[in-house]
Amino acid sequence: MITDSLLKSNGRGRQPKKLLNHYSAWKYLVLVVTLVVMALSALPTWYGEDAAVQISPKAGLDLSPTQIVSELAKADIQVKRLDSKDQQTLIILNDEGQQTLAKSLLAGRAKDPAELTLALSPAAPEWLLGMGFEPIKLGLDLRGGVQFLLDVDITPVYQTQGSSLADALRAFAREQGIRGLSVRQGAEEQLTVVMPEAARAEVRQFMARQYPLWQVSGNNSQLKLALTEAEKINLRNLTVQQNLQIMRTRIEELGITEALVQRQGESRIRIELPGVQDPAAAKSVIGATATLAFYEVKDSATGAMLIKDKSGNPVPVARKPVLTGEHIVDARAGIGEMGTAEVNITLDSEGGRLMTDFSRGHIGKPMATAYSEYSRDANGKAVQSNEIISVATIQSVLPERFRITGAGSYQDAQQLALLLRAGSMTAPVTIVEERTIGPTLGAENIHNGFAALALGMGITLVFMALWYRRLGWVANLALLANMVLLFGLLALIPGAVLTLPGIAGLVLTVGMAVDTNVLIFERIRDKLREGRALAHAIDKGFDSAFSTIFDANFTTMITAVVLYAIGNGPIQGFALTLGLGLLTSMFTGIFASRAIINLVYGKNFSREVRV
């Protein structure tokens, strides 16, 4: 009797046999290419990094490369080499301990010392760096540096919303001829509106039409106004996010490229600055809340706002500024014709239009530049202080580029220019925690962490070789390949940072990678005990172990994803290496080790084999 299965043939009445333990050539090609690329990606990490001083073209350093080397040599500072990239000059030093001294010496010859920054330069060969590969970025606990925890005070944002609504209500009352309306602001944004009872419906309609995100309560001649809880949460999230972006910009202005800036909790910001050797300078920029505003100067104090100048004399100015710091797109410190410090300011298109329109109608009249900053009182409450730093007469129509004086010394002007470039805070911030880790402790952490990794790997390699004999050596090759893949991925993924808990994740990965092979090899042993040939045992062993391996790794991956999502800093570092380790362990344990075993033992049909 001929069955249907025999008719599904290749023309001879037989099904084609499955090739046992066979990988196509393209699979081996994928394996080799992956290992080579990941090895190249991991290689710059082993070369390490050299300490360097980075000089921007804006620094105005009047020294040639030869003169730079000569000047540093006079102070016994040995220069390894000079590199130029993207118009930046890198002075690479032999000794990291001389980095700060080298910067200080060169800063004395620069017009803008702020444009000299401490940096690290990869020590890998140019051909390797030219391919786009870079060393693994190290976290704060491994490189050393400083960590800040900032608290964002949202109260002034709510108060501003309340003040804006109060002004709008007063303007509405004037337009509608409502007499006897008064507005009193509470602790935050809450307002109490007292009015004639006849105007209550009119005010309610105004609120419903113009301010739907405000709650209105009360009866008769008094209304209570407050933001809805949803809108307060939205404002808080928006404010923290804006401050996050401003912090990132400020840190970039400091020349720090590997900083971690992230939100922590409802209204806090966590900042890690690996490699920073001058925490005081970073703190002065990160914690600053300074900004500028330009005001029309009034002839009298009637209806005006009084702001004191540097001598303590009150200057009457308009209640609303002509322009605020949010329209400033660039600011640079300089020295004016009279030898005093000045700040050259560039406005965006909207700011340029506002300044041009205002100055056109006020030629011959004074304009005040006010310096604003938040500070904390004895009770820890944010208090805004304003000071008039200059009052100048408008001589002509002002364009989008102009300069201001009165900022103090040249160093003060540089600091103000940096803050204006980065943007002013939308809410005051307070540094509530500061932690500094020295580079020596970071180096010790690296040594101890990798010593633990090497010890764990060494014991594992010996155990696998003794317990599983020939297959154990295959597992050892797969384990080494796993480490290459993992280091390559850490160097390749943007934003990936290796921390001390991350090294713990690497050690854990060694165990997980071996666990994959142990499951497979035990299944192969079971099949051999059943009397199967080695080739058949290998085929069945890999097939039967796959589902168990996948399920175990999948559930652990869920844990890694959750840890990364809700954790921060070191916890994220551990979750990252754990998650990547799971992926590389499955790749090497199932795919790479199978490829090697297929080549070496895949065609061995002997039944008298010990594994």
C-alpha positions as CSV (number, residue, x, y, z in Angstrom):
1,M,0.0,0.0,0.0
2,I,1.3,3.4,-1.0
3,T,0.6,6.2,1.5
4,D,0.4,9.9,0.7
5,S,3.6,10.6,2.6
6,L,5.5,8.5,0.2
7,L,4.0,10.4,-2.7
8,K,5.4,13.7,-1.3
9,S,8.7,12.9,-2.9
10,N,11.4,14.3,-5.0
11,G,10.3,12.1,-7.9
12,R,11.6,8.8,-6.5
13,G,8.8,8.2,-3.9
14,R,10.9,9.2,-0.8
15,Q,11.1,12.3,1.4
16,P,14.4,14.1,1.5
17,K,16.3,13.4,4.7
18,K,17.0,16.2,7.2
19,L,20.8,16.9,7.3
20,L,21.8,16.1,10.9
21,N,23.8,18.7,12.8
22,H,24.3,20.9,9.7
23,Y,24.6,24.7,9.5
24,S,24.5,26.5,6.2
25,A,27.6,28.5,5.2
26,W,25.7,31.8,5.8
27,K,25.2,31.0,9.4
28,Y,28.9,30.5,10.0
29,L,29.5,33.8,8.1
30,V,27.0,35.6,10.4
31,L,28.8,34.2,13.4
32,V,32.3,35.1,12.3
33,V,31.3,38.6,11.2
34,T,29.4,39.3,14.5
35,L,32.4,38.2,16.5
36,V,34.9,40.2,14.5
37,V,32.8,43.4,14.6
38,M,32.2,43.0,18.4
39,A,35.9,42.3,19.0
40,L,36.8,45.5,17.1
41,S,34.2,47.4,19.1
42,A,35.6,46.1,22.4
43,L,39.2,46.6,21.5
44,P,39.5,50.4,22.3
45,T,38.4,49.7,25.8
46,W,41.6,47.7,26.4
47,Y,43.8,50.5,25.2
48,G,42.2,52.8,27.7
49,E,42.1,56.6,27.6
50,D,44.7,59.4,28.1
51,A,44.2,62.6,30.0
52,A,43.9,65.7,27.8
53,V,43.1,69.4,27.7
54,Q,40.6,70.5,25.0
55,I,41.0,73.9,23.5
56,S,38.1,75.5,21.5
57,P,38.9,78.1,18.8
58,K,36.9,80.6,20.8
59,A,39.5,80.4,23.6
60,G,41.7,82.9,21.8
61,L,45.0,81.1,22.8
62,D,47.8,83.0,21.2
63,L,50.2,80.0,21.1
64,S,51.3,77.7,18.3
65,P,51.4,73.9,18.9
66,T,55.1,74.1,19.3
67,Q,54.8,76.9,21.8
68,I,52.2,75.0,23.8
69,V,54.5,72.0,24.1
70,S,57.4,74.3,25.1
71,E,55.3,76.2,27.7
72,L,54.1,73.0,29.3
73,A,57.6,71.5,29.3
74,K,58.8,74.4,31.4
75,A,56.5,73.2,34.1
76,D,57.7,69.6,33.7
77,I,54.4,68.6,32.0
78,Q,55.1,66.0,29.3
79,V,52.9,66.2,26.2
80,K,52.2,62.8,24.5
81,R,50.8,64.3,21.3
82,L,48.6,67.1,19.9
83,D,45.4,66.2,17.9
84,S,43.0,68.4,16.0
85,K,39.4,67.4,15.4
86,D,36.4,69.5,14.5
87,Q,38.4,72.7,15.0
88,Q,39.2,71.6,18.5
89,T,42.8,71.1,19.7
90,L,43.5,68.2,22.1
91,I,46.7,68.3,24.2
92,I,47.2,64.7,25.3
93,L,49.3,64.2,28.4
94,N,51.4,61.4,29.7
95,D,50.3,61.9,33.3
96,E,46.7,62.3,34.3
97,G,47.8,64.0,37.6
98,Q,49.1,67.0,35.6
99,Q,45.9,67.6,33.7
100,T,44.5,70.3,36.0
101,L,47.9,72.1,36.2
102,A,48.2,72.1,32.4
103,K,44.8,73.7,32.0
104,S,45.6,76.4,34.6
105,L,48.8,77.3,32.8
106,L,47.2,77.6,29.4
107,A,44.1,79.4,30.8
108,G,46.4,82.3,31.8
109,R,47.3,82.8,28.1
110,A,43.7,82.5,26.8
111,K,41.2,85.3,26.2
112,D,38.3,83.1,27.2
113,P,39.6,80.5,29.8
114,A,36.1,78.9,29.9
115,E,36.8,77.5,26.5
116,L,39.5,75.2,27.9
117,T,38.1,72.0,29.3
118,L,39.5,68.8,30.8
119,A,38.9,65.8,28.6
120,L,39.8,62.2,27.9
121,S,41.2,61.0,24.6
122,P,41.0,57.3,23.5
123,A,44.5,55.7,23.4
124,A,43.5,53.3,20.6
125,P,45.2,53.4,17.2
126,E,43.8,55.9,14.7
127,W,42.7,53.1,12.3
128,L,40.5,51.7,15.0
129,L,39.0,55.0,16.0
130,G,38.5,55.9,12.3
131,M,36.1,53.0,12.1
132,G,33.9,54.7,14.7
133,F,34.7,52.5,17.6
134,E,35.2,54.1,21.1
135,P,36.0,52.8,24.6
136,I,33.2,51.8,27.0
137,K,31.9,54.8,29.0
138,L,32.6,54.4,32.7
139,G,30.2,55.4,35.4
140,L,30.9,57.7,38.4
141,D,31.9,54.8,40.7
142,L,34.6,53.6,38.3
143,R,36.0,56.8,36.8
144,G,35.5,59.1,39.8
145,G,33.7,62.4,39.7
146,V,30.9,64.2,41.4
147,Q,27.2,63.5,41.9
148,F,24.5,66.0,42.6
149,L,20.8,65.5,43.6
150,L,18.8,68.7,42.9
151,D,15.3,69.6,44.1
152,V,13.2,71.6,41.8
153,D,10.9,74.1,43.6
154,I,7.6,74.2,41.7
155,T,6.0,76.8,44.0
156,P,7.2,79.8,42.1
157,V,5.7,78.4,38.9
158,Y,2.3,78.0,40.5
159,Q,2.7,81.6,41.9
160,T,3.4,82.9,38.5
161,Q,0.3,81.3,37.1
162,G,-1.7,82.8,39.9
163,S,-0.2,86.3,39.3
164,S,-0.9,86.1,35.6
165,L,-4.6,85.2,36.2
166,A,-4.9,88.0,38.8
167,D,-3.7,90.5,36.2
168,A,-6.1,89.1,33.6
169,L,-9.0,89.4,36.0
170,R,-8.2,93.0,36.9
171,A,-7.9,93.9,33.2
172,F,-11.2,92.1,32.5
173,A,-12.9,94.1,35.3
174,R,-11.6,97.4,33.8
175,E,-12.8,96.4,30.3
176,Q,-16.3,95.4,31.5
177,G,-16.6,98.3,33.9
178,I,-16.9,96.1,37.0
179,R,-16.3,98.2,40.1
180,G,-15.3,96.8,43.5
181,L,-13.5,93.7,42.2
182,S,-10.4,92.8,44.1
183,V,-8.0,89.8,43.8
184,R,-5.9,88.4,46.6
185,Q,-3.3,85.6,46.0
186,G,-2.7,82.9,48.6
187,A,0.4,80.7,49.3
188,E,0.7,79.3,45.8
189,E,-1.6,79.9,42.8
190,Q,-4.9,80.1,44.8
191,L,-6.8,83.3,44.3
192,T,-9.7,84.8,46.3
193,V,-11.8,87.1,44.1
194,V,-14.2,89.6,45.9
195,M,-16.7,91.3,43.7
196,P,-20.3,92.6,43.6
197,E,-22.7,89.7,43.6
198,A,-24.2,91.0,40.3
199,A,-20.8,90.4,38.5
200,R,-20.4,86.8,39.8
201,A,-22.0,85.2,36.7
202,E,-19.9,87.4,34.4
203,V,-16.7,86.4,36.1
204,R,-17.6,82.7,36.0
205,Q,-18.2,82.9,32.3
206,F,-14.9,84.6,31.8
207,M,-13.1,81.8,33.7
208,A,-14.9,79.0,31.9
209,R,-14.1,80.6,28.5
210,Q,-10.5,81.8,29.1
211,Y,-9.2,79.6,31.9
212,P,-10.9,76.2,31.7
213,L,-8.1,74.5,33.6
214,W,-8.9,76.4,36.8
215,Q,-11.4,75.3,39.4
216,V,-14.0,77.9,40.5
217,S,-15.8,77.5,43.8
218,G,-17.7,79.8,46.2
219,N,-20.9,81.7,46.2
220,N,-22.3,85.2,46.5
221,S,-19.7,87.8,46.2
222,Q,-16.6,85.7,46.8
223,L,-15.0,83.1,44.5
224,K,-12.1,80.8,45.2
225,L,-9.9,79.9,42.2
226,A,-7.3,77.2,42.0
227,L,-5.6,75.1,39.3
228,T,-7.0,71.6,38.8
229,E,-4.8,68.8,40.2
230,A,-4.3,67.4,36.7
231,E,-3.0,70.8,35.5
232,K,-0.7,71.1,38.5
233,I,0.8,67.7,37.7
234,N,1.2,68.7,34.1
235,L,2.9,72.0,35.1
236,R,5.3,70.1,37.4
237,N,6.2,67.6,34.8
238,L,6.8,70.3,32.2
239,T,8.9,72.4,34.6
240,V,11.1,69.5,35.6
241,Q,11.5,68.4,32.0
242,Q,12.5,72.0,31.0
243,N,15.0,72.2,33.8
244,L,16.4,68.8,32.8
245,Q,17.1,70.1,29.3
246,I,18.7,73.3,30.6
247,M,20.9,71.2,32.9
248,R,22.1,69.1,30.0
249,T,22.9,72.3,28.0
250,R,24.8,73.8,31.0
251,I,26.9,70.6,31.4
252,E,27.7,70.6,27.7
253,E,28.9,74.2,28.1
254,L,31.3,72.9,30.8
255,G,32.7,70.5,28.2
256,I,31.5,67.4,30.0
257,T,30.3,64.9,27.4
258,E,29.6,61.8,29.4
259,A,27.3,63.2,32.1
260,L,24.2,61.5,33.3
261,V,21.2,63.8,33.8
262,Q,17.9,62.2,34.7
263,R,14.7,62.8,36.6
264,Q,14.4,61.1,40.0
265,G,11.0,61.0,41.7
266,E,8.4,63.7,41.2
267,S,10.6,66.9,41.3
268,R,14.2,65.9,41.7
269,I,17.1,65.7,39.2
270,R,20.1,63.4,39.5
271,I,23.3,64.5,37.8
272,E,26.5,62.4,37.6
273,L,29.6,63.9,36.2
274,P,32.3,61.2,35.7
275,G,35.9,62.4,35.5
276,V,35.1,65.9,36.9
277,Q,38.1,67.1,38.9
278,D,36.7,70.5,39.8
279,P,33.4,69.9,41.7
280,A,33.2,73.6,42.8
281,A,33.1,74.9,39.3
282,A,30.5,72.4,38.2
283,K,28.4,73.2,41.3
284,S,28.5,76.9,40.7
285,V,27.1,76.4,37.2
286,I,24.6,73.6,37.9
287,G,23.1,75.3,41.0
288,A,22.9,78.8,39.5
289,T,19.5,80.3,38.8
290,A,20.6,83.6,37.3
291,T,19.0,85.3,34.3
292,L,18.6,88.7,32.8
293,A,15.5,90.8,32.1
294,F,15.3,94.2,30.4
295,Y,12.9,96.8,31.7
296,E,11.6,100.2,30.7
297,V,12.7,102.8,33.3
298,K,9.8,104.9,34.6
299,D,10.0,108.6,35.5
300,S,8.3,108.0,38.9
301,A,7.6,105.2,41.3
302,T,3.8,105.6,40.9
303,G,2.5,102.3,39.4
304,A,6.1,101.1,38.9
305,M,8.1,98.3,40.4
306,L,11.2,99.3,42.4
307,I,14.4,97.3,41.9
308,K,17.6,98.4,43.7
309,D,20.9,98.9,41.8
310,K,24.3,97.9,43.1
311,S,24.5,101.0,45.3
312,G,21.2,100.2,46.9
313,N,19.3,103.0,45.2
314,P,15.8,102.0,44.0
315,V,15.1,102.3,40.3
316,P,11.5,102.5,39.1
317,V,10.8,100.2,36.2
318,A,7.8,98.8,34.4
319,R,6.1,95.9,36.1
320,K,6.5,93.7,32.9
321,P,9.9,93.3,31.3
322,V,10.5,94.2,27.7
323,L,12.5,91.0,27.2
324,T,13.5,88.0,29.4
325,G,16.4,85.6,29.2
326,E,14.4,82.9,27.4
327,H,15.0,84.9,24.1
328,I,18.8,84.8,24.4
329,V,20.4,82.3,22.1
330,D,24.0,83.2,22.6
331,A,26.1,85.2,25.0
332,R,29.9,85.8,25.1
333,A,32.0,87.6,27.6
334,G,34.4,90.3,26.3
335,I,36.4,93.4,27.2
336,G,34.9,96.8,26.1
337,E,36.7,99.8,24.8
338,M,37.0,101.2,28.3
339,G,38.6,98.0,29.6
340,T,35.5,96.9,31.5
341,A,33.9,93.5,31.2
342,E,30.8,93.2,29.0
343,V,28.5,90.5,27.7
344,N,27.7,90.4,24.0
345,I,24.2,89.0,23.5
346,T,22.4,87.6,20.5
347,L,18.6,87.2,20.6
348,D,16.3,84.8,18.7
349,S,14.0,86.2,16.0
350,E,11.1,86.9,18.3
351,G,13.4,88.5,20.9
352,G,15.0,90.6,18.2
353,R,11.6,91.8,17.0
354,L,10.5,92.8,20.6
355,M,13.8,94.6,21.3
356,T,13.7,96.5,17.9
357,D,10.0,97.5,18.4
358,F,10.7,98.7,21.9
359,S,13.9,100.6,21.2
360,R,12.3,102.3,18.1
361,G,9.7,103.9,20.3
362,H,12.0,104.8,23.2
363,I,15.1,106.4,21.6
364,G,16.6,108.8,24.1
365,K,15.0,107.0,27.0
366,P,16.7,104.8,29.6
367,M,16.5,101.0,29.7
368,A,17.5,98.9,32.7
369,T,19.2,95.5,32.7
370,A,18.1,93.5,35.8
371,Y,20.0,90.5,37.1
372,S,17.7,88.0,38.8
373,E,18.6,85.0,41.0
374,Y,16.8,82.7,43.3
375,S,18.2,82.0,46.8
376,R,16.9,80.3,50.0
377,D,15.8,82.1,53.1
378,A,16.2,80.8,56.7
379,N,13.1,78.6,56.3
380,G,14.4,77.0,53.0
381,K,11.9,78.9,50.9
382,A,12.9,80.1,47.4
383,V,13.2,83.9,47.3
384,Q,13.8,85.8,44.1
385,S,16.3,88.7,44.3
386,N,16.6,91.3,41.6
387,E,19.4,93.8,41.0
388,I,19.8,96.5,38.4
389,I,23.3,96.0,36.9
390,S,23.1,98.8,34.3
391,V,20.9,101.6,33.1
392,A,21.7,102.8,29.6
393,T,20.1,105.4,27.3
394,I,18.8,104.0,24.1
395,Q,20.8,105.9,21.4
396,S,19.4,104.1,18.3
397,V,17.2,101.2,17.3
398,L,18.7,98.0,18.8
399,P,19.1,95.0,16.6
400,E,19.1,91.3,17.7
401,R,22.8,91.7,18.7
402,F,23.9,94.1,21.4
403,R,26.1,94.3,24.5
404,I,25.5,95.0,28.2
405,T,28.0,96.2,30.9
406,G,27.9,96.2,34.6
407,A,28.2,92.4,35.1
408,G,31.2,92.8,37.4
409,S,34.6,91.3,36.8
410,Y,35.6,89.4,33.6
411,Q,35.1,86.1,35.4
412,D,31.6,87.2,36.5
413,A,30.8,88.2,32.9
414,Q,32.0,84.7,31.7
415,Q,29.8,83.0,34.3
416,L,26.8,85.1,33.3
417,A,27.4,84.5,29.6
418,L,27.6,80.7,30.2
419,L,24.3,80.7,32.1
420,L,22.6,82.8,29.5
421,R,23.8,80.5,26.7
422,A,22.5,77.5,28.5
423,G,19.1,79.1,29.4
424,S,17.6,80.3,32.7
425,M,15.8,77.8,35.0
426,T,12.1,77.8,34.7
427,A,12.0,77.1,38.5
428,P,14.6,77.4,41.2
429,V,16.7,74.4,42.1
430,T,18.5,73.5,45.3
431,I,21.4,71.0,45.6
432,V,20.2,68.7,48.4
433,E,22.9,66.1,48.1
434,E,26.5,66.1,46.8
435,R,28.9,63.2,46.7
436,T,32.4,63.1,45.3
437,I,34.4,60.0,44.3
438,G,38.1,60.4,43.8
439,P,39.8,58.9,40.7
440,T,41.9,56.7,43.0
441,L,38.8,55.1,44.5
442,G,37.4,54.7,41.0
443,A,40.6,52.9,39.8
444,E,40.4,50.7,42.9
445,N,36.8,49.8,42.1
446,I,37.8,48.9,38.5
447,H,40.6,46.7,39.7
448,N,38.5,44.9,42.3
449,G,35.5,44.5,40.0
450,F,37.5,43.0,37.1
451,A,39.5,40.8,39.5
452,A,36.2,39.3,40.7
453,L,35.2,38.8,37.0
454,A,38.5,37.2,36.2
455,L,38.4,34.9,39.2
456,G,34.8,33.8,38.4
457,M,35.6,33.1,34.8
458,G,38.8,31.2,35.7
459,I,37.0,28.9,38.1
460,T,34.1,28.4,35.6
461,L,36.5,27.6,32.7
462,V,38.4,25.0,34.8
463,F,35.1,23.4,36.1
464,M,33.6,23.1,32.6
465,A,36.8,21.6,31.1
466,L,37.1,19.0,33.9
467,W,33.4,18.1,34.2
468,Y,32.3,18.0,30.5
469,R,35.7,17.2,28.9
470,R,35.6,17.9,25.2
471,L,32.2,19.6,25.2
472,G,33.5,21.6,28.2
473,W,36.2,23.2,26.0
474,V,33.5,24.2,23.5
475,A,31.5,25.8,26.3
476,N,34.7,27.7,27.3
477,L,35.1,29.0,23.8
478,A,31.5,30.1,23.8
479,L,32.0,31.8,27.2
480,L,35.0,33.8,25.9
481,A,33.0,34.8,22.8
482,N,30.1,35.8,25.1
483,M,32.4,38.3,27.0
484,V,33.7,39.7,23.7
485,L,30.1,40.2,22.5
486,L,29.1,41.8,25.8
487,F,32.0,44.3,25.9
488,G,31.5,45.1,22.2
489,L,27.8,45.9,22.8
490,L,28.5,48.0,25.8
491,A,30.9,50.1,23.7
492,L,28.6,50.2,20.7
493,I,25.3,51.2,22.3
494,P,24.8,55.0,22.7
495,G,24.3,56.0,26.3
496,A,25.5,52.7,27.7
497,V,27.6,53.2,30.9
498,L,29.5,50.6,32.8
499,T,29.2,50.9,36.6
500,L,30.4,48.9,39.5
501,P,27.1,47.1,39.8
502,G,27.4,46.6,36.1
503,I,30.5,44.6,36.6
504,A,28.5,42.5,39.1
505,G,26.1,41.9,36.2
506,L,29.0,40.7,34.1
507,V,30.0,38.2,36.7
508,L,26.4,37.0,36.9
509,T,26.4,36.7,33.1
510,V,29.2,34.2,33.3
511,G,27.1,31.9,35.4
512,M,24.0,32.4,33.2
513,A,26.1,31.7,30.0
514,V,27.5,28.5,31.5
515,D,24.0,27.5,32.7
516,T,22.8,27.4,29.1
517,N,25.5,25.0,28.1
518,V,25.0,22.9,31.3
519,L,21.4,22.4,30.4
520,I,22.3,21.4,26.8
521,F,25.1,19.0,27.8
522,E,23.0,17.3,30.5
523,R,20.3,16.6,27.8
524,I,23.0,15.2,25.5
525,R,24.2,12.9,28.4
526,D,20.6,11.7,28.9
527,K,20.3,10.8,25.2
528,L,23.6,9.0,25.3
529,R,22.4,6.9,28.3
530,E,19.4,5.9,26.2
531,G,21.8,4.4,23.8
532,R,21.7,7.0,21.0
533,A,24.7,7.8,18.9
534,L,26.6,11.0,19.7
535,A,25.4,12.8,16.6
536,H,21.7,12.0,17.4
537,A,22.3,12.9,21.1
538,I,23.6,16.3,20.1
539,D,20.7,17.0,17.8
540,K,18.0,15.9,20.4
541,G,19.9,17.6,23.3
542,F,19.9,21.0,21.7
543,D,16.3,20.7,20.5
544,S,14.9,19.6,23.9
545,A,16.9,22.1,25.9
546,F,15.9,25.2,23.8
547,S,12.4,25.7,25.3
548,T,13.7,25.5,28.9
549,I,16.6,27.9,28.2
550,F,14.3,30.4,26.4
551,D,11.7,30.4,29.2
552,A,14.3,30.9,31.9
553,N,16.0,33.7,30.1
554,F,12.8,35.4,29.1
555,T,11.5,35.6,32.7
556,T,14.9,37.0,33.8
557,M,14.8,39.5,30.9
558,I,11.5,40.8,32.3
559,T,13.2,41.5,35.6
560,A,16.1,43.3,33.9
561,V,13.7,45.5,31.9
562,V,11.7,46.4,35.0
563,L,14.9,47.2,36.9
564,Y,16.1,49.5,34.1
565,A,12.7,51.3,33.8
566,I,12.3,52.1,37.5
567,G,15.9,52.2,38.7
568,N,18.5,54.9,38.3
569,G,22.3,55.2,38.2
570,P,23.9,52.0,39.5
571,I,20.7,50.0,39.4
572,Q,20.3,50.8,35.7
573,G,24.0,49.8,35.1
574,F,23.3,46.4,36.6
575,A,20.1,46.0,34.7
576,L,21.8,46.9,31.4
577,T,24.6,44.4,31.7
578,L,22.1,41.7,32.9
579,G,19.8,42.3,29.9
580,L,22.6,42.4,27.4
581,G,24.2,39.3,29.0
582,L,21.0,37.3,28.6
583,L,21.0,38.1,24.9
584,T,24.6,37.3,24.3
585,S,24.4,34.1,26.5
586,M,21.6,32.7,24.3
587,F,23.5,33.6,21.2
588,T,26.7,32.0,22.2
589,G,25.3,29.1,24.2
590,I,22.8,28.0,21.6
591,F,24.1,29.3,18.2
592,A,27.9,29.6,18.6
593,S,28.5,26.4,20.7
594,R,26.2,24.5,18.3
595,A,28.2,25.7,15.3
596,I,31.5,24.5,16.9
597,I,30.0,21.1,18.0
598,N,28.5,20.5,14.6
599,L,31.9,20.9,13.0
600,V,33.8,18.8,15.5
601,Y,31.4,16.1,16.8
602,G,28.3,16.5,14.6
603,K,29.1,13.5,12.3
604,N,30.3,11.2,15.1
605,F,27.8,8.3,15.3
606,S,29.8,6.4,18.0
607,R,27.7,5.2,21.0
608,E,30.7,4.6,23.3
609,V,31.4,8.2,24.1
610,R,31.7,9.8,27.5
611,V,30.6,13.5,27.8
